[in-house]
Structures are given as structure tokens and as C-alpha cells.
Amino acid sequence: MTSAARPPAVAIAGIGATEFSKDSGRSELRLAAEAVRSALDDAGLRPADVNGLVTFTMDSNAEVAVARELGIGELTFFSQIGYGGGAACATVHQAAMAVATGAADVVVCYRALNERSGRRFGQVAVGAVAAPTSSGIDNGWHYPMGLSTPAATVALAAQRYMHVYGATSADFGAVAVADRKHAATNPNAWFYGKPITLAEHQASRWIAEPLRLLDCCQESDGAVAIVVTSLDRARDLRADPAVILAAAQGAGPDQFTMTSYYRDELTGLPEMGVVARQLWQHAGTVPGEIRTAVLYDHFTPYVLMQLEELGFCPRGEARHFIADGAIELGGRLPLNTHGGQLGEAYIHGMNGIAEAVRQVRGTSVSQVPGDAPVLVTAGTGVPTSGLILGAD
């Protein structure tokens, strides 16, 4: 493709969020409206400027409902992305395509959930095996075996990864320690001022062996919104734009959810490999040029597997890559500088995109020096997505 044929550059122009809590005391629709308004204020835009909305299929708030609450007028683009946390970066991907193709001018991506005070994803959903869908049929195979929570399904893959590559619970704990160390300096994090030690990680109770309590992300209430528009327009707005250098989605062969039982091996995340190859090609960059990364951390073992699929280290070598503080501030690749879903909040990965924008702007409370690109990933174990963001 020649430079003349390239689509117009697109950027994130605004980010917004509610507070993160364990009991928001208000509806998910109100949370969504608050986050969208906050993001528009950050960009210096009004609801009337918006003509596109994107969210998750799991979100309880229809695009038209959010539009009504905020006084948004006509919508020329609206979309919902499936596969839970795998949708996070894909919402921005969809918004960017809408802007680049002229389907919409200003698109807001949002996710709102009362995941602690309302529906708790970490508990068994009994009705999941009775749903008259392909997912209901799939769940009917593994629910009777006791694999009926996200932790249980990830534990199966983690156990195999440990067996094949020699990783230990302490290696997983290094991720939790780094996340909580970064959350401790973030006033917006639920665990602000509350770092942990590796010994505390190792002493935390089992959830589904080899996953301990501190290997598992939080259950949170809150909402996050992201404003996407053309780079030309973003340059005239209130905040510094974060240019979308690359965006991608991916599903791997024999894809299942959380653990793809039908694959020949359980020690990787091929769907993230699909995303990675697209991101590096489209952004024209390589792993060694990434300044900091926000990797989806619903469970710590999948952070190690992501590092390998993304090309930061060879297969089975992530435990060595993260050793000696390499993923903490000052290390070779600081991860989740906001505290991640383990330390800040679990908003299905959307808060990680907001942190990547802050890193590009230079406004993070745990700022990583330099102006090199920032990588973000969405939920793993499911069809997923990713972004590479950079400065204008």
C-alpha cells in the first residue's frame, strides 16, 4: 500500500472513568454515563459531538440507552464486541476503523460493570450449561468435570505450563508483586498504599491450584470510557492525542474459552500470537522498541504466556525474563504501571487502555521515561485484541 492510499491517522483523544470500588451504589447505566461524560470532558468535546458508540456484548448498557442518558443525538455507527475481556482493545479497533472509513467522526468506547456488588464472574454460573447456544454446548463438556469458573480453567493450563517449563508459583507471584507495587503509588487504585511481598503472595490461600488468591484479579465496580477520533481533529482538542499505531484482533486454531482443550498443547496463547504478528507488522516496530506494556492480568500465569507469544522472550523463558525486577519501574519492561487488574481495578481491561494513554501523554503517576510506543493487550484464553499507541 502506498502512503497516498493509507487511511487517515486515528487517535485516542480522551479518557475517563468513575471511581473504582466494591460497591458503587448506582446502576451500571449511570456508571457508563459518568465515564463517557468524563472522557468527553477530558477531550474537550460535548455529547452532541459523538456519533458512534462501541461496547462489549457483556455490557448491560445498550448504545442507544447511553446515548439517551447523555443527550447524544444521531448515531451513524454502533457496535458490540464479544468474548468478555478479549473485547477491550477491540472496541478501540472498531472505533478506529469507523473513523478511518468515515462511518463516524467521534466514537466513544465504554465498559461499565458492578462486578463485585452485582454479577460476580468468579462464581459458578449454573445457567451457562443450559444456554441454547454453542457456548452452552461447550460448557456442558467441562462444567461436569468441575471446570466451571475462570480460575479453574486457567489453573489447568497453568499446571501444564509449570510441568513443561519448570515455572513455579513464585514466578507467577513476581507478576502480582510488581502490579501491587505499582498500584501502591496510584491514588485511583483500590490497593493504593498496599504493596505485597512475595512471601505474602506465597502465603495466600489456594483458589484453584496452582492459582493462589493473589494470582487472581479483583472483582470491581466501575466504568471506563475512551474517545476515538481522527488525529487531525484530536490535535485541536484539549488533551495530547495518543496515536493508534496498530490495532488487531485474533482467534487461534481450535479456539475455546479460557483453556482451549482441543489443542495439541496447553502451554501457549495462540490467539495472542495472531494479534502480535499483526501489531508488529502494522506499527512497523518490534518488541525491543516497546517502552512499557499493559498486559491483561486477570490471572498471573497468562502474563508469562503473553510475554512469550508477543515475542519478548522465547517459549518457556518468561520466568527468566521477569526475574530481578525486570517488569517493575526501572526494569527492562515495566508492566501495568497503574497496578493492573490485580492492583487498580478489574474493568475488563479498559482501565489498562487508559493507562497506556497516560503513558503516551506523560501523565502517569508511574511514568516510564522516553517516547517509544506503548503496548496494550486484552483478555487472554479467549479471542482477543491489542493496541500499540504512540505520541503524535
C-alpha positions as CSV (number, residue, x, y, z in Angstrom):
1,M,0.0,0.0,0.0
2,T,1.4,3.4,-0.9
3,S,1.4,6.2,1.5
4,A,-1.2,8.0,-0.6
5,A,-3.6,5.1,-0.1
6,R,-3.2,4.8,3.6
7,P,-6.3,5.6,5.7
8,P,-6.3,8.7,7.8
9,A,-4.5,8.5,11.2
10,V,-6.7,7.9,14.2
11,A,-6.0,8.7,17.8
12,I,-7.4,8.4,21.3
13,A,-8.4,12.0,22.3
14,G,-10.0,11.5,25.7
15,I,-10.1,9.0,28.6
16,G,-12.5,9.0,31.6
17,A,-13.5,6.8,34.5
18,T,-15.6,6.6,37.6
19,E,-14.0,5.7,40.9
20,F,-13.2,2.0,41.4
21,S,-14.9,0.3,44.3
22,K,-16.5,-2.8,45.6
23,D,-20.0,-1.3,45.9
24,S,-20.7,1.6,43.5
25,G,-24.2,2.2,44.9
26,R,-25.6,3.0,41.5
27,S,-26.7,1.4,38.3
28,E,-24.3,0.3,35.6
29,L,-26.1,2.7,33.2
30,R,-25.3,5.6,35.5
31,L,-21.6,4.4,35.7
32,A,-21.4,4.2,31.9
33,A,-22.8,7.7,31.6
34,E,-20.4,9.2,34.2
35,A,-17.4,7.6,32.5
36,V,-18.4,8.7,29.0
37,R,-19.0,12.3,30.2
38,S,-15.6,12.3,32.0
39,A,-13.9,11.1,28.8
40,L,-15.6,13.8,26.7
41,D,-14.6,16.4,29.2
42,D,-11.0,15.2,29.0
43,A,-11.1,15.7,25.3
44,G,-13.0,19.0,25.4
45,L,-15.9,17.6,23.5
46,R,-19.7,17.6,24.1
47,P,-22.2,14.7,23.8
48,A,-23.5,16.3,20.7
49,D,-20.1,15.8,19.0
50,V,-20.5,12.0,19.3
51,N,-22.0,9.9,16.6
52,G,-20.5,6.4,17.4
53,L,-20.5,4.1,20.4
54,V,-18.8,0.8,20.9
55,T,-19.0,-1.6,23.9
56,F,-18.9,-5.3,25.0
57,T,-21.6,-7.8,24.3
58,M,-21.4,-8.5,28.1
59,D,-22.1,-4.8,28.9
60,S,-25.6,-4.3,30.2
61,N,-26.0,-0.9,28.6
62,A,-27.2,-0.6,25.1
63,E,-25.6,2.0,22.9
64,V,-29.0,3.8,22.5
65,A,-29.5,3.9,26.2
66,V,-26.2,5.5,26.9
67,A,-26.9,8.0,24.0
68,R,-30.3,8.9,25.6
69,E,-28.8,9.4,29.0
70,L,-26.1,11.8,27.7
71,G,-28.1,13.7,25.1
72,I,-26.1,12.2,22.2
73,G,-28.1,12.7,19.0
74,E,-27.9,10.6,15.9
75,L,-25.6,7.6,15.8
76,T,-24.1,6.6,12.5
77,F,-22.0,3.7,14.0
78,F,-22.6,1.4,16.9
79,S,-21.0,-2.0,17.6
80,Q,-20.6,-4.6,20.3
81,I,-17.6,-7.0,20.7
82,G,-17.8,-10.5,22.2
83,Y,-15.6,-12.7,24.3
84,G,-15.5,-10.8,27.5
85,G,-12.2,-9.2,28.3
86,G,-10.9,-10.1,24.9
87,A,-13.1,-7.2,23.6
88,A,-11.2,-4.4,25.4
89,C,-8.7,-3.3,22.7
90,A,-11.1,-4.4,20.0
91,T,-13.6,-1.7,21.0
92,V,-10.9,0.8,20.1
93,H,-10.0,-1.2,17.0
94,Q,-13.7,-1.0,15.8
95,A,-13.9,2.7,16.7
96,A,-10.7,3.4,14.7
97,M,-12.0,1.6,11.7
98,A,-15.2,3.6,11.8
99,V,-13.3,6.9,12.0
100,A,-10.9,5.9,9.3
101,T,-13.6,4.9,6.9
102,G,-15.8,7.9,7.6
103,A,-18.6,5.9,9.2
104,A,-18.4,8.2,12.2
105,D,-16.4,11.3,13.4
106,V,-16.2,10.8,17.1
107,V,-16.7,7.3,18.6
108,V,-16.7,6.5,22.4
109,C,-15.8,3.1,23.7
110,Y,-17.2,2.2,27.1
111,R,-17.5,-0.6,29.7
112,A,-19.4,-0.4,32.9
113,L,-20.0,-3.1,35.4
114,N,-20.9,-3.8,39.0
115,E,-18.8,-6.9,39.0
116,R,-18.4,-7.1,42.8
117,S,-21.7,-5.8,44.1
118,G,-23.7,-7.4,41.2
119,R,-22.9,-10.3,39.0
120,R,-19.6,-11.9,40.1
121,F,-17.7,-13.5,37.2
122,G,-15.6,-15.6,39.6
123,Q,-18.5,-17.7,40.7
124,V,-20.2,-20.6,39.0
125,A,-22.9,-19.6,36.6
126,V,-25.2,-22.5,36.8
127,G,-27.3,-21.4,33.8
128,A,-24.2,-21.4,31.5
129,V,-24.7,-25.1,30.6
130,A,-28.4,-24.7,29.7
131,A,-28.0,-21.8,27.3
132,P,-29.4,-22.7,23.8
133,T,-26.1,-21.6,22.1
134,S,-22.9,-23.1,21.0
135,S,-21.3,-21.8,24.2
136,G,-23.9,-23.6,26.3
137,I,-23.0,-26.9,24.5
138,D,-19.3,-26.2,25.1
139,N,-19.9,-25.5,28.8
140,G,-21.7,-28.8,29.0
141,W,-18.5,-30.7,28.4
142,H,-16.3,-29.2,31.1
143,Y,-18.7,-27.9,33.8
144,P,-19.5,-31.5,35.0
145,M,-15.7,-32.0,35.5
146,G,-15.6,-29.1,37.9
147,L,-14.1,-26.7,35.4
148,S,-16.8,-24.1,36.0
149,T,-15.0,-20.9,36.9
150,P,-12.4,-18.8,35.1
151,A,-9.8,-19.7,37.8
152,A,-10.4,-23.4,37.4
153,T,-10.0,-23.3,33.7
154,V,-6.8,-21.2,33.8
155,A,-5.4,-23.4,36.6
156,L,-5.5,-26.3,34.2
157,A,-3.3,-24.5,31.7
158,A,-1.1,-23.1,34.4
159,Q,-0.4,-26.5,35.8
160,R,0.7,-27.8,32.4
161,Y,2.8,-24.8,31.8
162,M,4.6,-25.4,35.1
163,H,5.2,-29.1,34.2
164,V,6.6,-28.4,30.8
165,Y,8.8,-25.3,31.5
166,G,9.6,-25.6,35.2
167,A,7.8,-22.4,36.2
168,T,6.8,-22.1,39.9
169,S,4.2,-20.4,41.9
170,A,6.9,-17.9,42.9
171,D,7.4,-17.0,39.2
172,F,3.6,-16.2,39.0
173,G,4.0,-14.3,42.2
174,A,6.5,-11.9,40.7
175,V,3.7,-10.5,38.5
176,A,1.5,-9.9,41.4
177,V,4.2,-8.2,43.4
178,A,5.0,-5.9,40.5
179,D,1.4,-5.0,40.0
180,R,0.7,-4.3,43.6
181,K,3.9,-2.2,43.9
182,H,2.7,0.0,41.0
183,A,-0.9,0.2,42.4
184,A,0.6,1.3,45.8
185,T,1.6,4.6,44.1
186,N,-1.7,5.1,42.2
187,P,-4.3,7.1,44.2
188,N,-7.0,5.7,41.9
189,A,-6.1,2.1,42.6
190,W,-8.2,0.0,45.0
191,F,-4.9,-1.2,46.6
192,Y,-3.3,2.3,46.8
193,G,-0.7,2.2,49.5
194,K,-0.9,-1.6,49.8
195,P,2.1,-3.3,48.2
196,I,2.7,-7.0,48.8
197,T,5.8,-9.2,49.2
198,L,6.5,-12.4,47.5
199,A,6.1,-14.1,50.9
200,E,2.6,-12.7,51.3
201,H,1.8,-14.0,47.8
202,Q,3.0,-17.5,48.7
203,A,1.1,-17.4,52.0
204,S,-2.2,-16.5,50.3
205,R,-4.8,-19.3,50.1
206,W,-5.4,-21.6,47.1
207,I,-8.2,-20.7,44.8
208,A,-7.6,-23.5,42.2
209,E,-4.1,-24.9,42.5
210,P,-1.7,-23.6,41.3
211,L,-3.5,-20.3,41.5
212,R,-3.4,-18.5,44.8
213,L,-5.7,-15.7,45.9
214,L,-3.1,-13.1,44.9
215,D,-2.8,-14.7,41.4
216,C,-6.4,-13.7,40.7
217,C,-7.6,-10.3,39.6
218,Q,-10.1,-8.3,41.6
219,E,-13.8,-8.1,41.4
220,S,-14.6,-4.4,40.9
221,D,-17.4,-1.9,40.3
222,G,-16.7,1.0,38.0
223,A,-16.6,2.2,34.4
224,V,-14.1,3.5,31.8
225,A,-14.6,5.3,28.5
226,I,-12.3,6.1,25.6
227,V,-12.8,8.8,22.9
228,V,-11.6,8.0,19.4
229,T,-11.4,10.5,16.5
230,S,-9.1,11.4,13.7
231,L,-5.6,12.6,14.5
232,D,-6.2,15.9,12.7
233,R,-9.2,16.6,14.9
234,A,-7.6,15.3,18.1
235,R,-4.7,17.8,17.6
236,D,-7.2,20.7,18.1
237,L,-8.7,19.2,21.3
238,R,-7.9,19.7,24.9
239,A,-5.5,16.7,25.6
240,D,-2.5,15.4,23.8
241,P,-3.6,12.6,21.4
242,A,-2.4,9.1,21.7
243,V,-2.0,7.9,18.1
244,I,-3.2,4.4,17.3
245,L,-0.2,3.0,15.6
246,A,-1.7,-0.5,15.3
247,A,-4.8,-2.4,16.4
248,A,-5.7,-6.0,15.9
249,Q,-7.9,-8.9,16.9
250,G,-7.1,-12.6,16.9
251,A,-8.5,-16.1,17.4
252,G,-6.4,-19.2,17.2
253,P,-7.0,-22.7,15.8
254,D,-9.3,-24.8,17.9
255,Q,-10.2,-21.8,20.0
256,F,-12.2,-22.4,23.1
257,T,-12.6,-20.0,26.1
258,M,-10.1,-19.7,28.9
259,T,-8.5,-23.1,28.1
260,S,-8.6,-24.5,24.6
261,Y,-8.8,-28.2,25.4
262,Y,-8.7,-29.4,21.8
263,R,-5.3,-28.0,21.0
264,D,-2.2,-30.3,21.0
265,E,-0.7,-28.3,23.8
266,L,-2.0,-26.1,26.6
267,T,1.1,-24.0,27.3
268,G,0.6,-21.1,24.9
269,L,-2.0,-18.5,23.8
270,P,-2.0,-18.7,20.0
271,E,-4.8,-16.1,19.8
272,M,-2.3,-13.6,21.3
273,G,0.2,-14.7,18.7
274,V,-2.2,-13.8,15.9
275,V,-2.6,-10.4,17.5
276,A,1.1,-9.9,18.0
277,R,2.1,-10.6,14.4
278,Q,-0.4,-8.0,13.1
279,L,0.6,-5.4,15.7
280,W,4.3,-5.6,14.9
281,Q,3.7,-5.5,11.2
282,H,1.2,-2.6,11.2
283,A,3.1,-0.5,13.7
284,G,6.5,-1.2,12.0
285,T,8.1,-1.9,15.3
286,V,9.5,-4.8,17.3
287,P,9.2,-5.9,20.9
288,G,12.5,-4.4,21.9
289,E,11.3,-1.0,21.0
290,I,8.3,-1.1,23.4
291,R,8.8,1.3,26.3
292,T,6.2,-0.1,28.6
293,A,3.3,-2.6,28.3
294,V,-0.1,-3.1,29.8
295,L,-0.7,-6.8,29.7
296,Y,-4.1,-8.2,30.6
297,D,-3.6,-9.7,34.1
298,H,-6.8,-11.5,35.1
299,F,-4.5,-14.4,36.2
300,T,-0.8,-14.2,36.6
301,P,0.3,-17.3,34.5
302,Y,-1.3,-15.8,31.4
303,V,1.0,-12.7,31.8
304,L,4.0,-15.0,31.4
305,M,2.5,-16.8,28.4
306,Q,1.7,-13.4,26.8
307,L,5.3,-12.2,27.0
308,E,6.3,-15.3,25.1
309,E,3.5,-15.1,22.4
310,L,4.3,-11.4,21.9
311,G,8.0,-12.2,21.3
312,F,9.6,-10.6,24.3
313,C,11.3,-13.9,25.1
314,P,11.4,-17.5,23.8
315,R,8.8,-20.1,24.7
316,G,9.2,-21.2,28.3
317,E,11.6,-18.4,29.1
318,A,9.3,-15.8,30.6
319,R,10.1,-16.7,34.2
320,H,13.7,-15.7,33.5
321,F,12.7,-12.6,31.6
322,I,10.7,-11.2,34.6
323,A,13.3,-12.0,37.2
324,D,15.1,-9.4,39.3
325,G,12.5,-6.7,38.9
326,A,12.6,-6.6,35.1
327,I,8.8,-5.8,35.0
328,E,8.9,-3.1,37.7
329,L,9.6,0.5,37.2
330,G,13.3,0.9,36.2
331,G,13.3,-2.6,34.7
332,R,13.7,-3.6,31.1
333,L,9.9,-3.7,30.5
334,P,7.8,-2.2,33.2
335,L,4.3,-3.8,33.1
336,N,1.0,-2.5,34.3
337,T,2.2,0.8,35.8
338,H,-1.3,1.6,37.0
339,G,-1.4,-1.6,39.1
340,G,-3.3,-3.7,36.5
341,Q,-6.4,-5.6,37.3
342,L,-4.7,-7.2,40.2
343,G,-4.0,-3.8,41.8
344,E,-6.0,-1.0,40.3
345,A,-9.4,-2.5,39.3
346,Y,-10.9,-5.1,37.1
347,I,-12.8,-3.2,34.4
348,H,-12.4,-5.8,31.8
349,G,-9.1,-4.3,30.6
350,M,-10.4,-0.9,29.7
351,N,-8.5,0.8,32.6
352,G,-5.4,-0.6,31.0
353,I,-6.0,1.3,27.8
354,A,-6.5,4.5,29.8
355,E,-3.1,3.9,31.5
356,A,-1.4,3.4,28.1
357,V,-2.8,6.8,27.0
358,R,-1.4,8.4,30.2
359,Q,2.0,6.9,29.5
360,V,1.9,8.4,26.0
361,R,0.8,11.8,27.4
362,G,3.5,11.7,30.1
363,T,0.9,11.9,32.9
364,S,1.0,8.5,34.6
365,V,1.8,8.5,38.3
366,S,4.3,5.8,37.5
367,Q,5.7,7.4,34.3
368,V,8.2,5.4,32.2
369,P,10.7,7.8,30.6
370,G,11.0,8.2,26.8
371,D,8.7,8.5,23.9
372,A,8.8,4.9,22.5
373,P,5.5,3.1,21.8
374,V,3.3,1.5,24.4
375,L,1.6,-1.9,24.0
376,V,-1.8,-2.9,25.4
377,T,-3.4,-6.3,25.3
378,A,-6.9,-7.6,26.1
379,G,-8.2,-10.7,27.7
380,T,-6.4,-14.0,27.2
381,G,-7.6,-17.5,26.9
382,V,-10.4,-16.1,24.6
383,P,-10.4,-14.5,21.2
384,T,-8.5,-11.3,22.0
385,S,-7.2,-8.0,20.8
386,G,-4.3,-5.5,21.2
387,L,-3.1,-2.0,20.6
388,I,0.1,-0.1,20.1
389,L,-0.1,3.6,20.9
390,G,2.4,6.4,20.4
391,A,2.9,10.1,20.6
392,D,1.9,12.4,17.8
